[in-house]
Amino acid sequence: MEIELDGRNLSMEELLLVATGVADAIISETAKVGIEAATKTVEGIIERGEVAYGINTGFGALCNTSIDSSKLGELQANLVRSHACGIGEAMEVVPVRAMMCARANSLCRGNSGIRIEVIQRILDMLNLGLTPVVPRIGSLGASGDLAPLSHVALTIMGEGSIIDQYGEFYDTAQALVNNDLKPIQLQAKEGLSLINGTSQILSWLTISHAILSDLLPLADLILSTSIEALSGSIAPSDERLHAARPHPGQALVANRILRALQNSEINKAHADCDKVQDPYSFRCAPQVHGPANEVLQRLGDVITIELNSATDNPLVFPDPNNPGPHEVVSGGNFHGEILALTADAMNAAVHEIASISERRMDTLLDSNRSGLPAFLANESGLESGMMIVQYAAVAAIADLRAHLGPHTTFSLSTSANQEDHVSMGATAAWHLFQSSQRLADILSCEAIIACQGLEHHHEKPGEGVDAFYKHVRTLVEPLQGDRSLAGEMADLANDFLNGIGNENIHPYLE
């Protein structure tokens, strides 16, 4: 399978196909026209001896320093080498590949003044399974993801380190030889074009969006399972309620609950009980889960626009009939504020889903509120039952809160105050990725507790809940006396992260 990159039409799904090695990436023929036009514009400025930032000047606070035309290649190489100073653990392969594909697509838009062969080298490495070793920490989310992208650019020059398709580490020079590739000598503007963009932020955001697109519908199904375990009311999902307050996310969640609880014998058996209202964590769940779904929709919209944007500086706008330095425009498209703010919002939404999930666990485990055995133990007191499952969820929420931010408030001035406001978008995106992992853990805890609660009902749950219960039971056996649940919790969380392959459940996740 091949994905064409033209800088305008790349989807999140296509990016992940390339990142995971399912598809190769190629430059579209239509994109090549614009790429070549921008390259000729840069060449013309140099030939005419005109001055344009990023082409024949220093960078950042050194922007007023002119550079001799004979040293422009050296200028770009020096830029990459000096900026390749990330720290911390190496990024995993898939996020690095996603970052590379995102950068290549942005360059294919034709506003960067970079040669086709340089973009092609990024794609060669992707298609051959050659992944640069990139330290995770170093981007401020403005001026682009400079440090991490510089480690990628370094490998184009034949420097740095690479992981090959078999997971073996090589010096880049050797890896290129092994694959019949030669280092590329960067020309004017090219180093800056390679490193000046929001590609690392986009990488983690796209992966997080994919995970959360699976987890948020699943959270609604697990919520429905908890409602059944509590013998809770279906009334809070009444369509009339949500039509009276027509937020789309709220209505979406309520509809999912109604479908999951369809033909519930548990609900029918308790329709006339003396319980007036359920706790907020059950009754108000559509009003909490719903906004999170809306934030996720917004995140997807922002990612899609950013994936198909030119995010370096300066940008090149060829004007063949009127050539000159006005064809190169300095601006701030590299600033990741829109991504950082949206990541912060999504991170807060993830926390709310996790927090309300834990509150439902607490209710189900408290016999005074649930009417179920204490901690769902078969012999409470002698056995602790599900007590520590909730503990694990609370610990995971504490970990999640440590990643919460808002990271956009962490701006610090750099580059002699030339870069005096930054987004910290890379930090926000990384922490959203971490939070999405924790959410899977927390939801697995609620799922295990809710399914154990169903063991104490004689009536059959709703159709969607029943399908989910049966799936969970393929990974987690009912509690028959105390045992360690750590392995089963991990298996279930991984199942959630992998999107649950059970087709019987999929209709209830739409």
N, C-alpha and C positions, 0 to 999 in steps of 0.2 A: 504494500500500500504506500502511496506517495501523497504527501500534503504539499500543495503549492503555497508558497509565501509571496504575498504581494503588498504587505503592509497595511492592508485594508479589510481583509475578510477572514482572518484567523479566529477560530472559535476556541473556547476553553477546552472543549473536548478534543479538538485537533492538537492543541498544544500538549495535552497529556498523552495522546497517542504517540507523538514524537518523543516525549520525555521518557516514556516507559519502553521505548524501542519497538513498539508495534508498527509504527510507520516511519518511513524516511521523509526527509524534507527536501524540497527543491525550490529554486527561485523561479517564479512565473516569468514567462517571456515578456508579458506586458510590463512587469516591474523593471526589467532590465533597461528599458528605454529611459525611464525616469532616473534610475541609478546612474547611468552613463551621462545623462545630461547634467546632473549635479556634480559629477566628477570633472567634467569639462569646465564647468563654472569655476571650480576651485583652481584648476590648472590655468585658466585665463587670468584670474586675479594675480597669481604668482608671476606669470609671464609679463603682465603689465606693470608689475612692481607696486601694486596697490596693497594697502594694509587692511587686514580683516582679522578680528579676534578669532583665536583658535586655529588659524591657518598659518600666520606668520608673526604671532605674538606669543608672549608667555601666558600662563594660565592663572586663574584665581586672582590673587592680589598682585600678580606679576603681569597683568593684562596690558599694561602700558609699555612693556618692554618689547621692542621690535626684534625679530630674529632674521638673520641673513638667510637668503633663499637656499644657499648651499648646505644649510644645517637643519632644514625642515624635517627631513627624515629622522635625524638624530634627536630633534626636539620631541617627536612623537614616541620614539623608543624610550627616551628618558622619562617621558610622562608615564608610560606604562610601568617601567621598572620602579620608579619612585613611588607610584601609587599602589603597587602590589605588595602591600604590607598589612594584610589582614591578620587577625589573631584568633585564638580559640580553636575548637575542634573543626575538622573538615566537614563541609556540607556533604550530605548523602548524594548519591549519584543522580537519582531522579530529580531532585530540586535543581541541581547544577544543570542538567540537561534541559529542564524547563526554562531556566534562566537563559541559556544559550539560544534556544529556539525563539524566545520572546525578543531577545536582542536582535537576532537575525531578521525577524519579521519587521521590527521597527526600522531597521536599516533598509529593508526592501521598499519602504514607502517612497524613497527617492529624495529625501531632504537632508541627507547627511554628508554627501560629498565623499563617499568611500567607494573604492573599486569593487566591481563584482567579484573579483577573485578573492578578496578578503572575506566577503560574506560567504562565498562558496566554501572557504576553508572552515568556517564554523559548521557548515552543513556536512562537509566531509567528515569532520570529527564526530558529529552526531551520528551520521549514517554508518560509520565504522566502529562505533561504540567506544570512542576515545573521549574520556571525561577528565577535564582539568581538575586538579586538587585545589579546592577553594576554601580557605578558612572562613568560618561563618561570620565573624564579627569584623566590622570595619566601615559599614555604610551608615551615613547620617540621614539617608533618605532625601537628600538634596544635593545638587551638583551631580546627581545620579548616584547609583550604587558603585562608587568609584573603586574602592578597594577590592571587593569581590569580582567585579567585572575586569579589573586589571589582571587578576590571576588568570582569567580566561584569555585575555588579550596576550598575556605573556606566552602562552602555549602556541599562539598563532605565529609568534616570533621565534619559536623553537626553544623557548626557555621554560623554566618551571617544571612541574611534575604532572603526570597523567596516570589515570587508572584505565586499563584497557578493558575490552569486552569480557575478559575472563576474570576480572578483579585483581589483576596483577599491576603493581606500581612500577612505573618507569620514569626516568628522566625524559622530558619531552623530546629532546633531540633523538634519543634512541627509539622512542615510540613512533616518531615520524619516519625514521629510516625503515622500521619494521613494516610500515604501511605505505611505502613508496611516496612519501610526501616530503616536501622541502620547506624550511622556514620561509616566512614571507617578511620582506623588508617593508615596514610601514612607510607610507608617504604622507604628505601634508594633510592634516585634518583627521587622519584615519585612527590614530590612537585615541584621540578625544571622542570620536564617534563611537568607538567600541566600548568605552567605559562610562560615557555620560548618558545614563538612562536608568529607568526604574525597574530593571529586569529582575533583580533579586527579590524585590518586594512582590512583583507580579508572580514569581515562581511560587512562593509560599502562600500567597493569597489564592492562586488558582487551585493548588492542592488542597488547601483548607476548604475552599468552596465545594470541591468535589466530595470531601468527607462529610461536610455539614449538610450537603444536599441529600445524603443518605441518612444522617443521624436525626435531623429535625422531624421528618415524617415518622421515623422509628420512635422518637420520643413521644409522639402522639399515640402510637399503638401501645407503647408501654404504659403511658398514662391511662389508656382505656383498660388495660389489664389491671392496673391498680384500682380503678373505679369498681371493677367487678369484684376484686378481692375484698374491698371495703363494703360491698353491697351498696355502692353509691348511686346517686340519682342520675338519670339521663336528662333530666329537665334542663340543666344549665347549657345543654347543647341544642336546645329548641331553636329552630330556624327563625322564629319570630323575634327572639331575643337579639339575635345577631343582625337581623334586618333593621332593627331599631337603632343599632349602632354599627353602621355598615363598613367597618374596617375589613378589608379583604382577607388579611391574615387570620383574624379572629374567626371569620366565617369558614375559612378553609379548615382550620383545626376542628371546629365544631362539627363540620361535615365528616371529617375523618373519624371522630369519636362515634357519631351516629352509625356510620357504616361498620365500624369495628364491633359495636354493641348490637347490631341487628339480630333479632330473634334471640335475645338473651333471656334464658330462663331465670337466671339470677335476678335480673332487673324486675321481671314479672312477679317473682316470688316476694319481693320486698317493696312492691309498688305502694302498699298500704301500711308500711311500717310507721312508727311514731317519730322517726328521725325527720326533723324539719328541713335542715340544710346541712350540706357537707362542708368540711373546712375549706378555706380559700384555695389551698394547694390543689384541691380537686375541682371545686366549683368554679374558680376563676381561671382555670388552666387555659381555656381558649383566649382569654384576655392577656395571658402572659406568653404562651407559646406562639400565639398569632403574630405579635409584633416581631418576634425573632425571625419568623418566616419572611416578613416584609423586609427586614434588614438584610436577610440573605439574598432576596431578590435584588435589592439595591446594590449589594456587593457584586453580584454577577454582572449587572449593567455597567458598573464602574470598571471592572476588570476587562470586559469586552471592549470598551472604548479605549482603555489604556493599551491593551495588546495591539491595537491597530492605530497607534499614535506615534508621531516622531517626537522623541523625548530627549534628544541631545541638544547641545548648544555650542556654537550658533547653528541655525538651520539655513539650508541653501534653497533658494527659490529662483531657479534659472530663468533668465530673461534674455534670450538670444538676440533680440532686436535692440536691446539697450544694456549691454554688459557693463559691469562695474561692481564696486564693493557693496552697493545697495542690494545686490542679490544675496548677500549674507546678512542675516538678521539675528542679533543677539537677544536672547530672552530667557525665560525661566521654565521651559517645559519639562526640565529634569526634576522640578520640585515635586516631591511625592505627597503633598498635603492631602489631596483628594483620596489617595490610597490609604494614608495613615489615619485620617479621620474615619473613613469607612471601616477600616480594620478595627479601630478602637470601638466603634459602635457595635460591630459584630462580636467582638470579644465580650463586651458587656452583655449582649444578648445571650451568648453561650453561657455566661455565668448565671443568668436568670433561669435558663432551662435547667442547669445543674442544681441550682439552689432550690427551686421548687420541687425538683425530683427528690432531693434528700428530705424535704419536709413531708412528702407523701410516704417515704420509707418510715419515717419516725411515727407517723400516724398508724401505719399498718402493724408496726411492731409493739405498739402500746395497747395492751389489752383493754384498758379503760376507755379508749376511744374507738378501737376497731371492732371490739367484740370477739376478736380472734385470740388464740392462746398467746401468752406473753412471749414475744420474740419468735413467734411461730414455731416454738419447740414442741416436740411431741410429749415431753415430760419436763415442763418448765421448772427451773430450779436445779434439778439434776443435770439438765441440758441447757446450754446457752442459745441454741438455735441460731437465728440469723442476727444476733446482737452485733457481732463484729463486722458483718457485712456493711451495716450502716456506718460503723467506725471508719472503715476503709473509704466509703463514699465521702465522709466528712473530711478525711485527710486529703483526698483527691481535690475537694473543693478548696481547701486551704492552699494547695499547690496551684490550682487554677487562679485563685485570687492574687497570688504573687506575680502572675503574668498580666494582671488586669489593666494596668495603666491608669489614666489615658497617657499614651506615650507621646502624643503631640504636644504635651505640656513640658517635655524634657528638652526642648531646644536649647542648644548652646552655640555661641558664636565661634566661628573658625576662620582660618585663612586671613589673619590680620583684619578681622571684621568685614572683609569683603563678602563672605558668606555668613551673614549675621543672623539668619533665621533658617533653621532646618526642620524637617518634618519628623525625623526619627521613624520614618515609615518602615524601614527594614526591621527594626526592633518590634514595632507593632505587629507586623506580618508574621514574624517568627513566633511571637507569643500567641498569636491567634492559632497558628499551627499546633503549638504545644497544648493550648486549651482544647482544641478539637480532639486531641488524643485523650485528654482527661475526661472529656464529656462521654466518650465511648465507655470508659471505665465506670463512670458514675451511672450511666444508663444500664449497664450490665448488672450493677448492684440492685437497682430498682426492679429490673426484669426478674431477677432471681427471687427477690422478696415477694413480688406480686404473684409470681407463679406458685410459690410456696403457699401464699395465702389462698389461692384457688383450691389447694388440696383439702381445705377445710369446708368446701362447699359441695353439696350433693347435686345441685342444679348445674346445668350446662351453661357456660358463658356465651357471649355473643360470638357470631361466626368468625370475625376477624381476630378476636381475642383467643378463641379456641385454636385457630390455625397457628397463631404466634406461640401459644402455650405448648402445642405439640412440637413446634420447632425447637423451642428452648429445651424441651425434655430430650432432644437428641444430643444435647451437649451437657446438660445439668440434670442429674437424677433428683427425684424428690428427696427431702431430708428424712432419713430413717435413723435418727440418732445423730449426735454431733460428729462432724468430720471436717477436715480442711477443705475449704471451697476455693482456695487461691487459684489452683490450676483451672478449674471450671470457669471462674470469673474471668480469667485471662482469655480462655478459649472463646467465651461469649463476646467479650469486648473486641477481639480480633475478628470474629464473625460479623459484628456490627460494622467495623471499619472496612471490611471487604464487601459490604453491601448486601449481605444475606442472599444466598443463591436460591432460596426456597420460593418457587413460583406461586405457591399457595398464599404467600404473604403479600406479594407485590400489589395486588388490587387494593389493599388497605393502606398502602404507602403513597398513593397518588394524590 
